[in-house]
Every structure is written in structure tokens, then in C-alpha cells.
Amino acid sequence: MAGEHIAYIGAFTAGFLTFLSPCILPLIPSFIAYIAGVSYGDMKDGPADVRIKTISHTISFIIGFSIVFILMGLTATALGKALFAYQKYIRIGGGALIILFGLTLAGILKIGFLEKGFHIRPRGGKATYFGSFLVGVTFAAAWTPCAGPFLGSILVIAGTEGNAVEGAKLLALYSAGIGLPFLITAVAMQMFLVYFNRFKNAVAYVNKAAGAILILAGTLIITDSLNIIAQKVTNIFGIEASSVAPDISLRDMDGNKVQLSDFKGKVIILDFFATWCPPCREEMPSMDAMYKKFKGTDLVMLPVSIDENAETIREFMKKNNYAMPAYHDANRDAGSVYGITGVPETFLIDRKNIIAEKFIGPIDWAKPDVLQAIQNLMK
């Protein structure tokens, strides 16, 4: 029971730390402005019902991302699998929608139904709660790489729970950890914007700045550039590039012991993944293609699963017809040595056993710059 309570507290704390991460915190004012469907001026000077709408839309937003995060932990459900399959399209579509709202808020575009949402009056247009819900869904689909160090840890725990209900509880608490600060921010919005009271004539410029931030956020979402931010955020964790790669012990799918030191003098791609992890599934096809491309050379691929059950890994590799071997870190001892904070997390190790690169989040192994980096190490 005590361990269960610790897991619950850890899930909530991880959500709160996600809220504080640099790639989310700076966007809070613009997201609150969008979610509420009002401009900064409306929130600063508006009546009580506008503040109530701010809170209501924030709750709709929280419900949106909470549902997605919870489904991420329920990989056995058809709905959860569908979410993983279409996550990329949700991200791109949601990013485009956020750009549209940013352009509208900045006054660049004049779109009737969007303008109604951004300029609420007590007796005027009405912003839709469904729109706020969709932004929450987009938030979860797009910010998974950014939240990865924290969300990944919770997904690891959820994936080892004996039933879906316990996994859902952990992810609900993780969502609450993110959602509660958002709700507090919405309640205190007038205090949050008190600095702008002395610049009443500058509200239009504030709206333009908020719109610009939304446009930037939408662009980052569409291009999936949040992985870059996530990597910088998580560089404070674990083993860094230029460090000596610690030796670790793994098991292959036949149960045989394999040491990292067995591949001394070769270039190694050490990739920690999980079969239930959507970003991991995203990168696996290109990783397998790279394995086939460099098979027989001095490049060694070590995809290391943190799944609890080796049979699950075997079935996953067989079902997807992957040619590359898979390895098992059943007790997560290897992951602990490397200080991984989520999955996927990848270490590119050179011939001298030095970590040349560390990657957070999924990698497209077919990209020219990635291939070039590996070929340079193999010279």
C-alpha cells in the first residue's frame, strides 16, 4: 500500500514538473488566452462571467489532454491503439489550428467564427468548449516529446501495472499534476496580468505578441521541433555526450547474457525503448532499415526494451517483421546506469567507447544528417 501511494505521489509530481518545463511554461499566457476565447484586454478588464468562462475553458482543455495521456497508458484498448496510429496527424492538424488562432489573435487574419471565439462579450459571441478540448488533445499529442522525461517515467510504471485501471490512475494523477497549475493560473489571471494595467493602450500589442507565440508554438508542433527543446531540457539528467560509456549487462531474446564491452572497437547505437511507447514505435521502422543497411559492418544496433516480459518483446519484433535483434533490460538496471528519464532515449557510442551523441525522443534514422553522423564515426 505504501509503495502504491509513493507511485501516486510520483505521478502527480511528474505532472507538475512537466508544467514547469521550459517548453510549456512560456506558452501558458497565450494558451490561457486561447482556451478562454478572449483577448488579454477582455481578461484584464472583463466582468466576472468572463473569468468564469476562462476557468470553464481551462477545464475543457485539461480534460482534453488528460484523456489522451490516460489512453497512452491503455495500449491494450482499440481506442488507445488508434490514438497511437494517428498521433502524427493529430499533432499536425492541431498545430495548424493553433497557427490559425494565433494569426487571428494577432489580427493578421479575419475569420468570422474564430473572431467570435477571441472576442467574447457578455452578450456577444460564444467560444466553444469543444475547441478548448481539441487544443488539449493537441497539447498532449504534440508535447509528448517535451514531457518525455517525466511522462515516459510514468508510462514505464503504468506499463508494469497488473491492470489497466492502475495504469489509468497513474496517468490521471499525472494529468492532474499538469492541470492543477493551469487551473490556478486561470483563476488568478487578473493578478497574472496586473503588470499590464499600466499599459492599457498597449493591449493590442500584447495580443499581437500572444498571437506570435501561438504561431511559433503551432509551427514547432507541426515540424515536431519540440524534440530539440526536450533534449535541451533533459540534458541535466543522466549521462552526457563525451562521457565514457559504462559497461552494462543485457539479455538477448534467447536469454543469453550480452555485455556492451563485447562490442569494443565498434560503433554502437544503444537505444532504450518500450513496445507500448508510441514515439518508440515511430522510430523502429527506420532503425530496422538502418540495421539492414549496415549489417555486416562495424555498426552494432542494440535496441534495449524496458518491457517487463521478454515474450512481449519477441511478439512485437516478430509481428513487425524487424530483422534487427532486440535485447531485454528486465530490471531496468542498464537504464538506471545510463540515467534514462523516458523512452525512447538513444546513445551513439564511438569506437573508443565514448558517447558521441545523446538523443531524447524518436529519431528518423533515414535522415541524411543522422546517416552522416554515423558514417563519420565509422571512419
C-alpha positions as CSV (number, residue, x, y, z in Angstrom):
1,M,0.0,0.0,0.0
2,A,2.8,2.4,0.9
3,G,4.5,1.7,-2.5
4,E,1.3,2.4,-4.2
5,H,1.0,5.8,-2.5
6,I,4.5,6.6,-3.5
7,A,3.7,5.9,-7.1
8,Y,0.7,8.1,-7.0
9,I,2.6,11.0,-5.4
10,G,5.4,10.5,-8.0
11,A,2.9,10.6,-10.9
12,F,1.4,13.9,-9.7
13,T,4.8,15.4,-9.1
14,A,5.9,14.4,-12.6
15,G,2.9,16.2,-14.0
16,F,3.8,19.3,-12.0
17,L,7.4,19.2,-13.2
18,T,6.1,18.9,-16.8
19,F,4.1,22.1,-16.3
20,L,7.3,23.9,-15.2
21,S,9.4,22.7,-18.1
22,P,10.8,25.5,-20.3
23,C,8.9,24.4,-23.4
24,I,5.5,24.7,-21.7
25,L,5.8,27.5,-19.1
26,P,6.5,30.4,-21.5
27,L,3.4,29.4,-23.6
28,I,0.9,29.5,-20.6
29,P,-0.4,33.1,-21.1
30,S,-1.1,32.5,-24.8
31,F,-2.7,29.1,-24.2
32,I,-4.9,30.5,-21.5
33,A,-5.9,33.4,-23.8
34,Y,-6.8,30.9,-26.5
35,I,-8.5,28.4,-24.2
36,A,-10.7,31.1,-22.7
37,G,-11.5,32.5,-26.2
38,V,-10.8,36.1,-25.0
39,S,-8.1,38.7,-25.6
40,Y,-5.8,39.9,-22.9
41,G,-7.9,43.1,-22.7
42,D,-11.1,41.0,-22.0
43,M,-9.4,39.1,-19.2
44,K,-7.9,42.2,-17.6
45,D,-10.9,44.4,-17.6
46,G,-13.8,42.0,-18.2
47,P,-16.6,41.1,-15.8
48,A,-16.9,38.1,-13.6
49,D,-18.6,35.9,-16.2
50,V,-15.5,36.3,-18.4
51,R,-13.3,34.9,-15.6
52,I,-15.8,32.1,-15.2
53,K,-15.5,31.3,-18.9
54,T,-11.7,31.3,-18.6
55,I,-11.9,28.7,-15.9
56,S,-14.5,26.6,-17.8
57,H,-12.5,26.6,-20.9
58,T,-9.4,25.7,-19.0
59,I,-11.2,22.7,-17.5
60,S,-12.2,21.6,-21.0
61,F,-8.6,21.9,-22.1
62,I,-7.4,19.8,-19.1
63,I,-10.0,17.1,-19.9
64,G,-8.7,17.0,-23.5
65,F,-5.1,16.4,-22.6
66,S,-6.0,14.1,-19.7
67,I,-7.9,11.7,-21.9
68,V,-5.0,11.4,-24.3
69,F,-2.4,10.9,-21.5
70,I,-4.6,8.2,-19.9
71,L,-5.2,6.4,-23.2
72,M,-1.4,6.3,-23.7
73,G,-1.3,4.0,-20.7
74,L,-4.0,1.8,-22.1
75,T,-2.3,0.3,-25.1
76,A,-4.4,-2.8,-24.9
77,T,-7.5,-0.9,-25.9
78,A,-8.6,-0.4,-29.5
79,L,-9.0,3.3,-28.8
80,G,-5.5,3.5,-27.4
81,K,-4.0,1.8,-30.5
82,A,-6.0,4.2,-32.8
83,L,-4.6,7.1,-30.8
84,F,-1.0,5.9,-31.4
85,A,-1.6,5.3,-35.1
86,Y,-3.0,8.7,-35.7
87,Q,-0.9,10.7,-33.2
88,K,1.2,12.3,-36.0
89,Y,-1.9,13.6,-37.8
90,I,-3.4,14.9,-34.6
91,R,-0.2,16.8,-34.0
92,I,-0.1,18.3,-37.5
93,G,-3.8,19.2,-37.6
94,G,-3.8,20.6,-34.1
95,G,-0.6,22.6,-34.9
96,A,-2.3,24.1,-38.0
97,L,-5.4,25.0,-35.9
98,I,-3.2,26.8,-33.3
99,I,-1.4,28.8,-36.0
100,L,-4.8,29.9,-37.3
101,F,-5.9,31.1,-33.9
102,G,-2.5,32.8,-33.5
103,L,-3.0,34.6,-36.8
104,T,-6.5,35.6,-35.7
105,L,-5.4,36.8,-32.3
106,A,-2.6,38.9,-33.9
107,G,-5.1,40.5,-36.2
108,I,-3.5,39.1,-39.4
109,L,-6.4,37.0,-40.4
110,K,-10.1,37.9,-40.2
111,I,-12.0,34.6,-39.8
112,G,-15.6,35.1,-38.6
113,F,-16.1,32.0,-36.4
114,L,-12.6,32.3,-34.9
115,E,-13.0,36.0,-34.1
116,K,-16.2,35.2,-32.2
117,G,-14.1,32.9,-30.0
118,F,-11.4,35.5,-29.4
119,H,-13.6,38.5,-28.6
120,I,-16.2,37.4,-26.1
121,R,-18.6,39.9,-24.7
122,P,-21.2,39.2,-22.0
123,R,-23.9,39.2,-24.6
124,G,-21.8,38.5,-27.7
125,G,-20.3,35.5,-29.4
126,K,-19.6,32.3,-27.6
127,A,-16.4,30.3,-27.7
128,T,-16.8,26.6,-27.9
129,Y,-15.7,24.3,-25.2
130,F,-15.1,21.6,-27.8
131,G,-12.5,23.9,-29.3
132,S,-10.7,24.1,-26.0
133,F,-11.0,20.3,-25.6
134,L,-9.3,19.9,-29.1
135,V,-6.4,22.1,-28.1
136,G,-6.0,19.9,-25.0
137,V,-5.8,16.9,-27.3
138,T,-3.3,18.6,-29.5
139,F,-1.3,19.6,-26.4
140,A,-0.9,16.0,-25.3
141,A,-0.2,14.7,-28.8
142,A,2.4,17.4,-29.6
143,W,4.1,17.9,-26.2
144,T,4.8,14.2,-25.6
145,P,8.4,14.6,-26.6
146,C,8.8,17.7,-24.4
147,A,7.1,15.9,-21.5
148,G,9.0,12.7,-22.3
149,P,11.4,12.7,-19.4
150,F,8.5,12.8,-17.0
151,L,5.7,11.3,-18.9
152,G,8.0,8.5,-20.1
153,S,8.8,7.5,-16.5
154,I,5.1,7.4,-15.6
155,L,4.3,5.3,-18.7
156,V,7.1,2.9,-17.6
157,I,5.4,2.4,-14.3
158,A,1.9,2.3,-15.8
159,G,3.2,-0.4,-18.3
160,T,4.2,-2.6,-15.5
161,E,1.0,-2.4,-13.5
162,G,-1.1,-5.5,-13.3
163,N,-4.2,-4.0,-14.7
164,A,-5.4,-1.1,-16.9
165,V,-7.2,0.6,-14.0
166,E,-4.0,1.1,-12.1
167,G,-2.2,2.5,-15.1
168,A,-5.1,4.8,-15.8
169,K,-5.0,6.0,-12.2
170,L,-1.3,6.9,-12.5
171,L,-1.8,8.8,-15.8
172,A,-4.9,10.6,-14.4
173,L,-2.7,11.8,-11.5
174,Y,0.0,12.8,-13.9
175,S,-2.6,14.9,-15.8
176,A,-3.8,16.4,-12.6
177,G,-0.3,17.5,-11.8
178,I,-0.3,19.4,-15.1
179,G,-3.9,20.5,-14.9
180,L,-4.0,22.0,-11.4
181,P,-1.4,24.7,-12.1
182,F,-3.2,25.6,-15.3
183,L,-6.4,25.9,-13.3
184,I,-4.8,28.0,-10.6
185,T,-3.3,30.2,-13.3
186,A,-6.7,30.7,-14.9
187,V,-8.3,31.6,-11.5
188,A,-5.5,34.1,-10.8
189,M,-5.4,35.5,-14.4
190,Q,-6.1,39.1,-13.4
191,M,-3.2,39.0,-10.9
192,F,-1.1,37.3,-13.6
193,L,-1.7,40.2,-15.9
194,V,-1.5,43.0,-13.4
195,Y,1.7,44.2,-14.8
196,F,-0.1,45.2,-18.0
197,N,-2.5,47.5,-16.1
198,R,-0.1,50.4,-16.5
199,F,-0.1,49.8,-20.3
200,K,-3.8,49.9,-21.1
201,N,-3.1,51.3,-24.5
202,A,-0.7,48.5,-25.3
203,V,-3.3,45.7,-25.2
204,A,-3.3,45.4,-29.0
205,Y,0.4,44.9,-29.0
206,V,0.1,42.3,-26.2
207,N,-2.5,40.5,-28.4
208,K,-0.1,40.6,-31.3
209,A,2.7,39.2,-29.2
210,A,0.5,36.4,-27.8
211,G,-0.6,35.6,-31.4
212,A,3.1,35.4,-32.4
213,I,3.8,33.0,-29.6
214,L,0.9,30.8,-30.7
215,I,2.1,30.9,-34.3
216,L,5.5,29.8,-33.1
217,A,4.0,27.1,-31.0
218,G,1.9,25.8,-33.8
219,T,5.0,25.7,-36.1
220,L,7.0,23.8,-33.5
221,I,4.2,21.3,-33.2
222,I,3.8,20.7,-37.0
223,T,7.5,20.3,-37.5
224,D,7.9,18.2,-34.4
225,S,10.7,20.5,-33.3
226,L,9.8,20.2,-29.7
227,N,12.1,17.2,-29.6
228,I,15.0,19.6,-29.8
229,I,13.7,21.6,-26.9
230,A,13.0,18.4,-25.0
231,Q,16.6,17.3,-25.5
232,K,18.0,20.5,-24.1
233,V,15.6,20.4,-21.1
234,T,16.6,16.9,-20.2
235,N,20.4,17.4,-20.7
236,I,20.6,17.9,-17.0
237,F,19.7,14.3,-16.4
238,G,21.7,11.1,-16.9
239,I,24.9,10.6,-18.8
240,E,26.0,13.3,-21.2
241,A,27.8,13.2,-24.5
242,S,31.6,13.0,-24.3
243,S,31.3,10.7,-21.3
244,V,32.8,7.2,-21.2
245,A,30.0,4.7,-22.0
246,P,29.5,2.5,-18.9
247,D,29.5,-1.3,-19.4
248,I,26.1,-2.9,-18.9
249,S,24.7,-6.4,-19.0
250,L,21.7,-7.3,-21.2
251,R,19.8,-10.4,-22.3
252,D,19.0,-11.3,-25.8
253,M,15.7,-12.9,-26.8
254,D,17.2,-16.4,-26.0
255,G,18.1,-15.4,-22.5
256,N,21.9,-15.2,-23.3
257,K,23.9,-12.6,-21.4
258,V,25.4,-9.8,-23.6
259,Q,27.8,-7.2,-22.4
260,L,28.3,-3.8,-24.0
261,S,32.0,-4.4,-23.8
262,D,31.6,-7.4,-26.1
263,F,31.4,-4.8,-29.0
264,K,34.5,-2.9,-28.0
265,G,36.1,-1.1,-31.0
266,K,32.8,-0.9,-32.9
267,V,30.3,2.0,-33.3
268,I,27.2,1.3,-31.1
269,I,23.7,2.6,-31.2
270,L,22.2,1.9,-27.8
271,D,18.5,2.6,-27.9
272,F,16.2,2.2,-24.9
273,F,12.6,1.6,-26.0
274,A,9.3,0.0,-24.9
275,T,6.8,-1.9,-27.1
276,W,3.9,0.2,-25.6
277,C,5.6,3.6,-26.3
278,P,4.2,5.5,-29.4
279,P,7.4,7.5,-30.1
280,C,9.4,4.3,-29.9
281,R,7.1,2.6,-32.4
282,E,7.5,5.6,-34.7
283,E,11.3,5.3,-34.9
284,M,11.6,1.5,-35.1
285,P,11.0,1.0,-38.9
286,S,13.8,3.5,-39.9
287,M,16.0,1.9,-37.2
288,D,15.4,-1.6,-38.7
289,A,16.2,-0.2,-42.2
290,M,19.5,1.2,-40.9
291,Y,20.3,-2.2,-39.4
292,K,19.8,-3.9,-42.8
293,K,21.8,-1.1,-44.5
294,F,24.9,-1.5,-42.2
295,K,24.6,-5.3,-41.5
296,G,28.0,-6.9,-41.6
297,T,29.8,-3.7,-40.8
298,D,31.3,-2.3,-37.6
299,L,27.9,-0.7,-36.7
300,V,26.1,-2.5,-33.8
301,M,22.5,-1.9,-33.2
302,L,21.4,-2.5,-29.6
303,P,17.6,-1.8,-29.2
304,V,17.0,-2.4,-25.5
305,S,13.5,-2.9,-24.3
306,I,12.5,-2.0,-20.7
307,D,9.3,-4.1,-21.0
308,E,8.8,-6.4,-18.1
309,N,8.1,-9.5,-20.2
310,A,10.5,-10.9,-22.8
311,E,7.7,-12.7,-24.6
312,T,6.0,-9.3,-25.3
313,I,9.2,-8.1,-26.9
314,R,9.5,-11.2,-29.1
315,E,6.0,-10.9,-30.2
316,F,6.4,-7.2,-31.0
317,M,9.6,-7.8,-33.1
318,K,8.0,-10.8,-34.9
319,K,4.7,-9.0,-35.6
320,N,6.5,-6.1,-37.2
321,N,9.0,-8.3,-39.1
322,Y,12.0,-6.5,-37.7
323,A,15.3,-8.1,-38.7
324,M,17.4,-6.4,-36.0
325,P,17.9,-8.2,-32.7
326,A,16.3,-6.9,-29.5
327,Y,17.7,-7.0,-26.0
328,H,16.0,-7.0,-22.6
329,D,16.6,-4.8,-19.6
330,A,14.1,-6.6,-17.4
331,N,15.1,-5.0,-14.1
332,R,16.0,-1.7,-15.8
333,D,19.5,-1.9,-14.4
334,A,21.0,-0.8,-17.7
335,G,18.6,2.1,-18.0
336,S,19.4,3.2,-14.4
337,V,23.2,3.1,-15.2
338,Y,22.6,5.4,-18.2
339,G,20.1,7.6,-16.2
340,I,17.4,7.4,-18.8
341,T,14.4,9.5,-17.9
342,G,12.0,8.3,-20.5
343,V,11.8,6.3,-23.8
344,P,13.0,6.4,-26.4
345,E,16.4,7.5,-25.4
346,T,19.4,6.8,-27.5
347,F,23.2,6.9,-27.1
348,L,25.6,6.9,-30.1
349,I,28.9,5.4,-28.9
350,D,32.1,5.7,-30.9
351,R,34.9,3.1,-31.3
352,K,36.8,4.5,-28.3
353,N,33.7,3.8,-26.1
354,I,32.9,7.5,-25.8
355,I,29.3,8.7,-26.0
356,A,29.3,10.9,-29.1
357,E,25.6,11.8,-29.1
358,K,22.7,11.5,-26.8
359,F,19.1,11.7,-28.2
360,I,15.8,12.2,-26.4
361,G,12.7,11.2,-28.3
362,P,12.2,9.4,-31.7
363,I,14.8,9.7,-34.4
364,D,14.3,9.3,-38.1
365,W,17.3,7.2,-38.9
366,A,16.9,7.7,-42.6
367,K,17.7,11.5,-42.3
368,P,20.9,12.5,-44.2
369,D,22.4,14.3,-41.2
370,V,21.8,11.2,-39.0
371,L,23.4,8.9,-41.5
372,Q,26.3,11.3,-42.0
373,A,26.9,11.4,-38.2
374,I,27.1,7.6,-38.1
375,Q,29.3,7.3,-41.2
376,N,31.7,9.9,-39.7
377,L,32.1,7.8,-36.5
378,M,32.8,4.7,-38.6
379,K,35.7,6.2,-40.5
